[in-house]
């Protein structure tokens, strides 16, 4: 049985006329207040949940919120966690 011919592949070179190089400005470090707010939100959410578990039944407004206390605590922590994506 005869063998088929092997094709030679040429190296790919991207076209130079389609894109012009753009200089990207290096981003500096985040402001120190950003870090304080980020960690503060995470700790505030944790503190909200701990207080809800330990003394939530003694605090009037937390009793009125009911299960929304979990949503508030987790929302605070998740907001702080999402802020870590932009922290430099």
Buried (B, 14 or more C-beta within 10 A) or exposed (E): EEEEEEEEEEEEEEEEEEEEEEEEEEEEEEEEEBBEBBBEBBEBBBEBBEBBEEEBEEEEEBEEBEEEBEEBBBBBBEBBBEBEEEEE
